[in-house]
């Protein structure tokens, strides 16, 4: 007797409904404008003309590499620009400004600045493709694209610089989370971009300081281009509790920075970014911020910094005059040891003898003064 094999009915997993994707629309490049609110253009201080944008991108954004690729291969349809309509039948490119710059340079709608004109023209001369239309996805307004910008440029493939990130985070905060308390804002934004809330806070607080000196015309008064400013110095500086407290911040997470001392904020930016006669700023590199944090805790050290403009000298005063004297004597001893070692391998001159005599006289005075202070002979 043959027994029929019992078959078990398979349950089919119901697949989720396909998400409706927006259609691609081909638009003329002459109808596309750069996004004046793009965080990358923030340092242009409201002067985001086409010429300024192209100059900025040719300096920092690798637009010439894009020109070369598009000129040889054409425009890849799989990377549509994300645009929003404006009055008059035109569109603003919210995502894809680098690609738009490359296209407009290739097809002649924009000209390169004089110092880049030759290299750009060489790319145009060898181009096989100079597209005048480009695939786009049209969104109703900029808010629809805002979150995608963070994914692409903070955690994604084309990372923004620190200032652009800070500007974007401020826009995200003001657009989507104005009704949350500050702590919840920071946690929510951090989750959204895959970061930590303390990092978000430092960027937002640093942006407030930047905006304050910008309103005070700091850059023009010191003949500085905002491009010369490494904004990461600002967020790193306020991560030192001593610097944050000295400025008047309630910690590095004080994102509104309402209680800061404007003069001290300007002093911080001056020390970090304004070149001195030797060509370097007082704080030449970020690791020196640790020394600055010690200096701002000491009135003696601050006075020395303001008088000399030399952070290393001011740092000697951070533990009080006695500690500063000990440090200075150690440095002098180290220098004299080097002089002795060099002397044994050299042929000294009369000029060297005169310099040694001056050092001898000065060293004798230092010895006599210390001995007198200690009650010695």
TILUMBA-160548 format. One record per residue (C-alpha): residue number from 1; x negated, y negated, z negated. Coordinates in steps of 0.02 Angstrom, whole numbers, m for minus. Layout:
BEGIN
<rec nr="NUM" px="X" py="Y" pz="Z"/>
...
***
This chain:
BEGIN
<rec nr="1" px="0" py="0" pz="0"/>
<rec nr="2" px="m71" py="m165" pz="53"/>
<rec nr="3" px="m48" py="m306" pz="m69"/>
<rec nr="4" px="m32" py="m477" pz="4"/>
<rec nr="5" px="m166" py="m597" pz="m58"/>
<rec nr="6" px="m91" py="m735" pz="m159"/>
<rec nr="7" px="m148" py="m902" pz="m94"/>
<rec nr="8" px="m157" py="m1056" pz="m203"/>
<rec nr="9" px="m92" py="m1213" pz="m127"/>
<rec nr="10" px="m222" py="m1350" pz="m119"/>
<rec nr="11" px="m177" py="m1519" pz="m186"/>
<rec nr="12" px="m233" py="m1656" pz="m70"/>
<rec nr="13" px="m310" py="m1807" pz="m153"/>
<rec nr="14" px="m220" py="m1963" pz="m102"/>
<rec nr="15" px="m343" py="m2088" pz="m32"/>
<rec nr="16" px="m323" py="m2269" pz="m78"/>
<rec nr="17" px="m244" py="m2378" pz="52"/>
<rec nr="18" px="m370" py="m2462" pz="165"/>
<rec nr="19" px="m409" py="m2637" pz="115"/>
<rec nr="20" px="m360" py="m2760" pz="248"/>
<rec nr="21" px="m514" py="m2847" pz="314"/>
<rec nr="22" px="m513" py="m3021" pz="386"/>
<rec nr="23" px="m529" py="m3034" pz="573"/>
<rec nr="24" px="m684" py="m3100" pz="658"/>
<rec nr="25" px="m660" py="m3260" pz="758"/>
<rec nr="26" px="m789" py="m3323" pz="880"/>
<rec nr="27" px="m818" py="m3509" pz="858"/>
<rec nr="28" px="m926" py="m3635" pz="950"/>
<rec nr="29" px="m1080" py="m3685" pz="851"/>
<rec nr="30" px="m1043" py="m3868" pz="891"/>
<rec nr="31" px="m885" py="m3851" pz="787"/>
<rec nr="32" px="m980" py="m3787" pz="635"/>
<rec nr="33" px="m1054" py="m3900" pz="501"/>
<rec nr="34" px="m1173" py="m3866" pz="356"/>
<rec nr="35" px="m1097" py="m3851" pz="183"/>
<rec nr="36" px="m1138" py="m4011" pz="84"/>
<rec nr="37" px="m1096" py="m3919" pz="m78"/>
<rec nr="38" px="m1217" py="m3776" pz="m46"/>
<rec nr="39" px="m1322" py="m3755" pz="m205"/>
<rec nr="40" px="m1478" py="m3739" pz="m99"/>
<rec nr="41" px="m1457" py="m3920" pz="m41"/>
<rec nr="42" px="m1432" py="m3990" pz="m217"/>
<rec nr="43" px="m1606" py="m4063" pz="m225"/>
<rec nr="44" px="m1566" py="m4171" pz="m73"/>
<rec nr="45" px="m1468" py="m4283" pz="m192"/>
<rec nr="46" px="m1313" py="m4306" pz="m85"/>
<rec nr="47" px="m1414" py="m4341" pz="73"/>
<rec nr="48" px="m1376" py="m4174" pz="157"/>
<rec nr="49" px="m1375" py="m4240" pz="335"/>
<rec nr="50" px="m1405" py="m4115" pz="474"/>
<rec nr="51" px="m1583" py="m4179" pz="496"/>
<rec nr="52" px="m1622" py="m4165" pz="309"/>
<rec nr="53" px="m1546" py="m3991" pz="298"/>
<rec nr="54" px="m1646" py="m3928" pz="446"/>
<rec nr="55" px="m1807" py="m4004" pz="377"/>
<rec nr="56" px="m1776" py="m3922" pz="208"/>
<rec nr="57" px="m1741" py="m3753" pz="286"/>
<rec nr="58" px="m1889" py="m3756" pz="403"/>
<rec nr="59" px="m1999" py="m3787" pz="251"/>
<rec nr="60" px="m1928" py="m3655" pz="134"/>
<rec nr="61" px="m1801" py="m3542" pz="213"/>
<rec nr="62" px="m1887" py="m3445" pz="353"/>
<rec nr="63" px="m1774" py="m3517" pz="487"/>
<rec nr="64" px="m1909" py="m3494" pz="619"/>
<rec nr="65" px="m1908" py="m3306" pz="588"/>
<rec nr="66" px="m1720" py="m3306" pz="618"/>
<rec nr="67" px="m1742" py="m3409" pz="777"/>
<rec nr="68" px="m1866" py="m3281" pz="842"/>
<rec nr="69" px="m1751" py="m3135" pz="804"/>
<rec nr="70" px="m1593" py="m3214" pz="875"/>
<rec nr="71" px="m1688" py="m3281" pz="1025"/>
<rec nr="72" px="m1746" py="m3105" pz="1072"/>
<rec nr="73" px="m1599" py="m2997" pz="1016"/>
<rec nr="74" px="m1450" py="m3113" pz="1016"/>
<rec nr="75" px="m1337" py="m3139" pz="866"/>
<rec nr="76" px="m1290" py="m2982" pz="768"/>
<rec nr="77" px="m1100" py="m2972" pz="761"/>
<rec nr="78" px="m1109" py="m2875" pz="598"/>
<rec nr="79" px="m1161" py="m3034" pz="505"/>
<rec nr="80" px="m1020" py="m3158" pz="532"/>
<rec nr="81" px="m1031" py="m3331" pz="456"/>
<rec nr="82" px="m905" py="m3368" pz="319"/>
<rec nr="83" px="m817" py="m3532" pz="357"/>
<rec nr="84" px="m675" py="m3642" pz="295"/>
<rec nr="85" px="m575" py="m3762" pz="405"/>
<rec nr="86" px="m589" py="m3950" pz="390"/>
<rec nr="87" px="m493" py="m4092" pz="468"/>
<rec nr="88" px="m515" py="m4120" pz="652"/>
<rec nr="89" px="m528" py="m3937" pz="701"/>
<rec nr="90" px="m703" py="m3912" pz="632"/>
<rec nr="91" px="m768" py="m3789" pz="503"/>
<rec nr="92" px="m891" py="m3792" pz="359"/>
<rec nr="93" px="m1008" py="m3643" pz="346"/>
<rec nr="94" px="m1002" py="m3589" pz="163"/>
<rec nr="95" px="m1112" py="m3437" pz="191"/>
<rec nr="96" px="m1238" py="m3428" pz="333"/>
<rec nr="97" px="m1316" py="m3602" pz="337"/>
<rec nr="98" px="m1489" py="m3532" pz="378"/>
<rec nr="99" px="m1418" py="m3438" pz="527"/>
<rec nr="100" px="m1322" py="m3593" pz="582"/>
<rec nr="101" px="m1483" py="m3696" pz="576"/>
<rec nr="102" px="m1573" py="m3565" pz="682"/>
<rec nr="103" px="m1432" py="m3564" pz="810"/>
<rec nr="104" px="m1419" py="m3753" pz="824"/>
<rec nr="105" px="m1607" py="m3770" pz="846"/>
<rec nr="106" px="m1610" py="m3633" pz="978"/>
<rec nr="107" px="m1468" py="m3702" pz="1083"/>
<rec nr="108" px="m1525" py="m3882" pz="1070"/>
<rec nr="109" px="m1385" py="m3953" pz="964"/>
<rec nr="110" px="m1514" py="m4005" pz="834"/>
<rec nr="111" px="m1695" py="m4061" pz="850"/>
<rec nr="112" px="m1836" py="m4010" pz="734"/>
<rec nr="113" px="m1928" py="m4143" pz="633"/>
<rec nr="114" px="m2086" py="m4205" pz="719"/>
<rec nr="115" px="m2208" py="m4104" pz="613"/>
<rec nr="116" px="m2116" py="m3942" pz="658"/>
<rec nr="117" px="m2068" py="m3988" pz="837"/>
<rec nr="118" px="m2209" py="m3894" pz="924"/>
<rec nr="119" px="m2185" py="m3727" pz="837"/>
<rec nr="120" px="m1996" py="m3736" pz="858"/>
<rec nr="121" px="m2012" py="m3779" pz="1043"/>
<rec nr="122" px="m2124" py="m3627" pz="1070"/>
<rec nr="123" px="m1985" py="m3516" pz="1001"/>
<rec nr="124" px="m1857" py="m3599" pz="1115"/>
<rec nr="125" px="m1969" py="m3577" pz="1268"/>
<rec nr="126" px="m1982" py="m3388" pz="1246"/>
<rec nr="127" px="m1802" py="m3359" pz="1190"/>
<rec nr="128" px="m1698" py="m3239" pz="1295"/>
<rec nr="129" px="m1537" py="m3286" pz="1204"/>
<rec nr="130" px="m1477" py="m3458" pz="1148"/>
<rec nr="131" px="m1300" py="m3424" pz="1083"/>
<rec nr="132" px="m1174" py="m3565" pz="1079"/>
<rec nr="133" px="m1038" py="m3459" pz="996"/>
<rec nr="134" px="m1051" py="m3356" pz="838"/>
<rec nr="135" px="m939" py="m3230" pz="748"/>
<rec nr="136" px="m854" py="m3305" pz="595"/>
<rec nr="137" px="m730" py="m3254" pz="461"/>
<rec nr="138" px="m614" py="m3399" pz="422"/>
<rec nr="139" px="m564" py="m3420" pz="239"/>
<rec nr="140" px="m429" py="m3537" pz="176"/>
<rec nr="141" px="m543" py="m3633" pz="57"/>
<rec nr="142" px="m716" py="m3630" pz="m20"/>
<rec nr="143" px="m660" py="m3548" pz="m182"/>
<rec nr="144" px="m623" py="m3387" pz="m86"/>
<rec nr="145" px="m808" py="m3371" pz="m44"/>
<rec nr="146" px="m884" py="m3436" pz="m206"/>
<rec nr="147" px="m902" py="m3270" pz="m297"/>
<rec nr="148" px="m980" py="m3187" pz="m145"/>
<rec nr="149" px="m1115" py="m3320" pz="m143"/>
<rec nr="150" px="m1171" py="m3267" pz="m316"/>
<rec nr="151" px="m1177" py="m3085" pz="m269"/>
<rec nr="152" px="m1284" py="m3121" pz="m115"/>
<rec nr="153" px="m1400" py="m3255" pz="m183"/>
<rec nr="154" px="m1421" py="m3216" pz="m368"/>
<rec nr="155" px="m1420" py="m3027" pz="m371"/>
<rec nr="156" px="m1427" py="m2994" pz="m184"/>
<rec nr="157" px="m1547" py="m2997" pz="m39"/>
<rec nr="158" px="m1580" py="m3184" pz="m20"/>
<rec nr="159" px="m1619" py="m3249" pz="m193"/>
<rec nr="160" px="m1601" py="m3434" pz="m228"/>
<rec nr="161" px="m1727" py="m3537" pz="m323"/>
<rec nr="162" px="m1690" py="m3577" pz="m507"/>
<rec nr="163" px="m1612" py="m3748" pz="m473"/>
<rec nr="164" px="m1494" py="m3679" pz="m340"/>
<rec nr="165" px="m1443" py="m3539" pz="m459"/>
<rec nr="166" px="m1407" py="m3664" pz="m598"/>
<rec nr="167" px="m1300" py="m3772" pz="m482"/>
<rec nr="168" px="m1203" py="m3620" pz="m425"/>
<rec nr="169" px="m1172" py="m3561" pz="m603"/>
<rec nr="170" px="m1108" py="m3733" pz="m651"/>
<rec nr="171" px="m988" py="m3730" pz="m504"/>
<rec nr="172" px="m931" py="m3555" pz="m552"/>
<rec nr="173" px="m902" py="m3612" pz="m731"/>
<rec nr="174" px="m804" py="m3768" pz="m682"/>
<rec nr="175" px="m701" py="m3681" pz="m547"/>
<rec nr="176" px="m648" py="m3519" pz="m629"/>
<rec nr="177" px="m675" py="m3532" pz="m817"/>
<rec nr="178" px="m643" py="m3711" pz="m877"/>
<rec nr="179" px="m516" py="m3654" pz="m1007"/>
<rec nr="180" px="m629" py="m3526" pz="m1094"/>
<rec nr="181" px="m737" py="m3573" pz="m1243"/>
<rec nr="182" px="m922" py="m3589" pz="m1205"/>
<rec nr="183" px="m974" py="m3419" pz="m1275"/>
<rec nr="184" px="m841" py="m3330" pz="m1174"/>
<rec nr="185" px="m889" py="m3429" pz="m1019"/>
<rec nr="186" px="m1069" py="m3373" pz="m1035"/>
<rec nr="187" px="m1024" py="m3191" pz="m1065"/>
<rec nr="188" px="m902" py="m3188" pz="m919"/>
<rec nr="189" px="m1021" py="m3270" pz="m796"/>
<rec nr="190" px="m1164" py="m3158" pz="m852"/>
<rec nr="191" px="m1058" py="m3003" pz="m820"/>
<rec nr="192" px="m1005" py="m3069" pz="m651"/>
<rec nr="193" px="m1183" py="m3098" pz="m587"/>
<rec nr="194" px="m1264" py="m2952" pz="m678"/>
<rec nr="195" px="m1369" py="m3058" pz="m796"/>
<rec nr="196" px="m1382" py="m3101" pz="m981"/>
<rec nr="197" px="m1281" py="m3239" pz="m1063"/>
<rec nr="198" px="m1437" py="m3319" pz="m1139"/>
<rec nr="199" px="m1515" py="m3332" pz="m966"/>
<rec nr="200" px="m1357" py="m3412" pz="m897"/>
<rec nr="201" px="m1357" py="m3534" pz="m1043"/>
<rec nr="202" px="m1537" py="m3589" pz="m1014"/>
<rec nr="203" px="m1503" py="m3624" pz="m831"/>
<rec nr="204" px="m1347" py="m3726" pz="m869"/>
<rec nr="205" px="m1431" py="m3824" pz="m1010"/>
<rec nr="206" px="m1582" py="m3857" pz="m899"/>
<rec nr="207" px="m1467" py="m3921" pz="m761"/>
<rec nr="208" px="m1391" py="m4048" pz="m882"/>
<rec nr="209" px="m1566" py="m4114" pz="m921"/>
<rec nr="210" px="m1608" py="m4122" pz="m736"/>
<rec nr="211" px="m1447" py="m4217" pz="m698"/>
<rec nr="212" px="m1486" py="m4340" pz="m838"/>
<rec nr="213" px="m1658" py="m4388" pz="m771"/>
<rec nr="214" px="m1587" py="m4391" pz="m595"/>
<rec nr="215" px="m1457" py="m4521" pz="m649"/>
<rec nr="216" px="m1597" py="m4621" pz="m728"/>
<rec nr="217" px="m1689" py="m4630" pz="m560"/>
<rec nr="218" px="m1836" py="m4535" pz="m635"/>
<rec nr="219" px="m1894" py="m4463" pz="m469"/>
<rec nr="220" px="m1895" py="m4627" pz="m373"/>
<rec nr="221" px="m1977" py="m4721" pz="m518"/>
<rec nr="222" px="m2121" py="m4599" pz="m518"/>
<rec nr="223" px="m2127" py="m4580" pz="m329"/>
<rec nr="224" px="m2085" py="m4395" pz="m343"/>
<rec nr="225" px="m1996" py="m4285" pz="m219"/>
<rec nr="226" px="m1871" py="m4169" pz="m304"/>
<rec nr="227" px="m1948" py="m4031" pz="m198"/>
<rec nr="228" px="m2105" py="m4046" pz="m306"/>
<rec nr="229" px="m2007" py="m3996" pz="m460"/>
<rec nr="230" px="m2014" py="m3815" pz="m515"/>
<rec nr="231" px="m1849" py="m3805" pz="m609"/>
<rec nr="232" px="m1899" py="m3642" pz="m692"/>
<rec nr="233" px="m2016" py="m3748" pz="m801"/>
<rec nr="234" px="m1863" py="m3836" pz="m874"/>
<rec nr="235" px="m1770" py="m3678" pz="m922"/>
<rec nr="236" px="m1931" py="m3601" pz="m989"/>
<rec nr="237" px="m1971" py="m3757" pz="m1092"/>
<rec nr="238" px="m1804" py="m3757" pz="m1183"/>
<rec nr="239" px="m1824" py="m3572" pz="m1224"/>
<rec nr="240" px="m1951" py="m3633" pz="m1354"/>
<rec nr="241" px="m1845" py="m3679" pz="m1505"/>
<rec nr="242" px="m1965" py="m3819" pz="m1555"/>
<rec nr="243" px="m1947" py="m3906" pz="m1387"/>
<rec nr="244" px="m1758" py="m3881" pz="m1384"/>
<rec nr="245" px="m1742" py="m3953" pz="m1560"/>
<rec nr="246" px="m1858" py="m4100" pz="m1520"/>
<rec nr="247" px="m1751" py="m4144" pz="m1369"/>
<rec nr="248" px="m1593" py="m4141" pz="m1474"/>
<rec nr="249" px="m1522" py="m3979" pz="m1405"/>
<rec nr="250" px="m1426" py="m3865" pz="m1521"/>
<rec nr="251" px="m1534" py="m3719" pz="m1462"/>
<rec nr="252" px="m1568" py="m3666" pz="m1282"/>
<rec nr="253" px="m1385" py="m3616" pz="m1266"/>
<rec nr="254" px="m1321" py="m3794" pz="m1287"/>
<rec nr="255" px="m1253" py="m3798" pz="m1109"/>
<rec nr="256" px="m1172" py="m3970" pz="m1123"/>
<rec nr="257" px="m1327" py="m4054" pz="m1198"/>
<rec nr="258" px="m1225" py="m4198" pz="m1268"/>
<rec nr="259" px="m1342" py="m4240" pz="m1413"/>
<rec nr="260" px="m1508" py="m4251" pz="m1321"/>
<rec nr="261" px="m1624" py="m4400" pz="m1335"/>
<rec nr="262" px="m1639" py="m4474" pz="m1157"/>
<rec nr="263" px="m1815" py="m4543" pz="m1189"/>
<rec nr="264" px="m1878" py="m4374" pz="m1249"/>
<rec nr="265" px="m1800" py="m4287" pz="m1099"/>
<rec nr="266" px="m1892" py="m4408" pz="m985"/>
<rec nr="267" px="m2054" py="m4378" pz="m1081"/>
<rec nr="268" px="m2035" py="m4190" pz="m1056"/>
<rec nr="269" px="m2008" py="m4210" pz="m869"/>
<rec nr="270" px="m2154" py="m4332" pz="m860"/>
<rec nr="271" px="m2273" py="m4211" pz="m944"/>
<rec nr="272" px="m2217" py="m4066" pz="m835"/>
<rec nr="273" px="m2204" py="m4148" pz="m664"/>
<rec nr="274" px="m2292" py="m4317" pz="m645"/>
<rec nr="275" px="m2470" py="m4300" pz="m580"/>
<rec nr="276" px="m2606" py="m4388" pz="m681"/>
<rec nr="277" px="m2763" py="m4470" pz="m607"/>
<rec nr="278" px="m2845" py="m4298" pz="m598"/>
<rec nr="279" px="m2705" py="m4240" pz="m483"/>
<rec nr="280" px="m2623" py="m4124" pz="m611"/>
<rec nr="281" px="m2475" py="m4145" pz="m727"/>
<rec nr="282" px="m2506" py="m4144" pz="m915"/>
<rec nr="283" px="m2427" py="m3970" pz="m921"/>
<rec nr="284" px="m2521" py="m3891" pz="m776"/>
<rec nr="285" px="m2446" py="m3717" pz="m791"/>
<rec nr="286" px="m2301" py="m3635" pz="m882"/>
<rec nr="287" px="m2409" py="m3547" pz="m1011"/>
<rec nr="288" px="m2458" py="m3719" pz="m1079"/>
<rec nr="289" px="m2278" py="m3745" pz="m1136"/>
<rec nr="290" px="m2323" py="m3644" pz="m1290"/>
<rec nr="291" px="m2451" py="m3777" pz="m1335"/>
<rec nr="292" px="m2324" py="m3914" pz="m1301"/>
<rec nr="293" px="m2201" py="m3827" pz="m1418"/>
<rec nr="294" px="m2330" py="m3840" pz="m1557"/>
<rec nr="295" px="m2371" py="m4021" pz="m1515"/>
<rec nr="296" px="m2191" py="m4085" pz="m1526"/>
<rec nr="297" px="m2179" py="m4018" pz="m1704"/>
<rec nr="298" px="m2320" py="m4133" pz="m1762"/>
<rec nr="299" px="m2313" py="m4323" pz="m1768"/>
<rec nr="300" px="m2504" py="m4331" pz="m1763"/>
<rec nr="301" px="m2511" py="m4217" pz="m1611"/>
<rec nr="302" px="m2375" py="m4315" pz="m1520"/>
<rec nr="303" px="m2467" py="m4478" pz="m1549"/>
<rec nr="304" px="m2626" py="m4399" pz="m1480"/>
<rec nr="305" px="m2533" py="m4336" pz="m1326"/>
<rec nr="306" px="m2454" py="m4505" pz="m1292"/>
<rec nr="307" px="m2622" py="m4592" pz="m1315"/>
<rec nr="308" px="m2735" py="m4476" pz="m1215"/>
<rec nr="309" px="m2617" py="m4385" pz="m1097"/>
<rec nr="310" px="m2718" py="m4227" pz="m1131"/>
<rec nr="311" px="m2620" py="m4081" pz="m1201"/>
<rec nr="312" px="m2775" py="m3984" pz="m1252"/>
<rec nr="313" px="m2835" py="m4130" pz="m1360"/>
<rec nr="314" px="m2664" py="m4156" pz="m1436"/>
<rec nr="315" px="m2652" py="m3971" pz="m1476"/>
<rec nr="316" px="m2803" py="m3988" pz="m1591"/>
<rec nr="317" px="m2695" py="m4097" pz="m1704"/>
<rec nr="318" px="m2554" py="m3974" pz="m1723"/>
<rec nr="319" px="m2618" py="m3900" pz="m1887"/>
<rec nr="320" px="m2663" py="m4067" pz="m1964"/>
<rec nr="321" px="m2822" py="m4173" pz="m1955"/>
<rec nr="322" px="m2930" py="m4047" pz="m2051"/>
<rec nr="323" px="m2884" py="m3904" pz="m1934"/>
<rec nr="324" px="m2909" py="m4018" pz="m1785"/>
<rec nr="325" px="m3083" py="m4065" pz="m1847"/>
<rec nr="326" px="m3129" py="m3882" pz="m1868"/>
<rec nr="327" px="m3069" py="m3843" pz="m1692"/>
<rec nr="328" px="m3164" py="m3990" pz="m1618"/>
<rec nr="329" px="m3326" py="m3939" pz="m1707"/>
<rec nr="330" px="m3308" py="m3761" pz="m1643"/>
<rec nr="331" px="m3285" py="m3825" pz="m1466"/>
<rec nr="332" px="m3437" py="m3939" pz="m1483"/>
<rec nr="333" px="m3542" py="m3795" pz="m1550"/>
<rec nr="334" px="m3490" py="m3684" pz="m1404"/>
<rec nr="335" px="m3538" py="m3821" pz="m1280"/>
<rec nr="336" px="m3707" py="m3847" pz="m1363"/>
<rec nr="337" px="m3744" py="m3660" pz="m1357"/>
<rec nr="338" px="m3709" py="m3666" pz="m1171"/>
<rec nr="339" px="m3825" py="m3817" pz="m1154"/>
<rec nr="340" px="m3964" py="m3722" pz="m1244"/>
<rec nr="341" px="m3946" py="m3568" pz="m1133"/>
<rec nr="342" px="m3946" py="m3677" pz="m977"/>
<rec nr="343" px="m4098" py="m3776" pz="m1040"/>
<rec nr="344" px="m4204" py="m3618" pz="m1052"/>
<rec nr="345" px="m4175" py="m3587" pz="m867"/>
<rec nr="346" px="m4197" py="m3767" pz="m807"/>
<rec nr="347" px="m4326" py="m3903" pz="m786"/>
<rec nr="348" px="m4260" py="m4050" pz="m889"/>
<rec nr="349" px="m4280" py="m4229" pz="m830"/>
<rec nr="350" px="m4296" py="m4397" pz="m918"/>
<rec nr="351" px="m4109" py="m4419" pz="m891"/>
<rec nr="352" px="m4077" py="m4256" pz="m985"/>
<rec nr="353" px="m4190" py="m4315" pz="m1126"/>
<rec nr="354" px="m4090" py="m4477" pz="m1143"/>
<rec nr="355" px="m3925" py="m4381" pz="m1148"/>
<rec nr="356" px="m3995" py="m4263" pz="m1280"/>
<rec nr="357" px="m4050" py="m4413" pz="m1384"/>
<rec nr="358" px="m3873" py="m4484" pz="m1381"/>
<rec nr="359" px="m3803" py="m4315" pz="m1436"/>
<rec nr="360" px="m3932" py="m4305" pz="m1576"/>
<rec nr="361" px="m3884" py="m4478" pz="m1642"/>
<rec nr="362" px="m3698" py="m4438" pz="m1634"/>
<rec nr="363" px="m3721" py="m4268" pz="m1718"/>
<rec nr="364" px="m3822" py="m4351" pz="m1858"/>
<rec nr="365" px="m3682" py="m4476" pz="m1888"/>
<rec nr="366" px="m3552" py="m4337" pz="m1895"/>
<rec nr="367" px="m3658" py="m4239" pz="m2018"/>
<rec nr="368" px="m3689" py="m4391" pz="m2128"/>
<rec nr="369" px="m3503" py="m4437" pz="m2131"/>
<rec nr="370" px="m3449" py="m4261" pz="m2179"/>
<rec nr="371" px="m3584" py="m4251" pz="m2313"/>
<rec nr="372" px="m3532" py="m4420" pz="m2382"/>
<rec nr="373" px="m3348" py="m4369" pz="m2387"/>
<rec nr="374" px="m3395" py="m4213" pz="m2485"/>
<rec nr="375" px="m3498" py="m4315" pz="m2608"/>
<rec nr="376" px="m3664" py="m4252" pz="m2545"/>
<rec nr="377" px="m3824" py="m4349" pz="m2512"/>
***
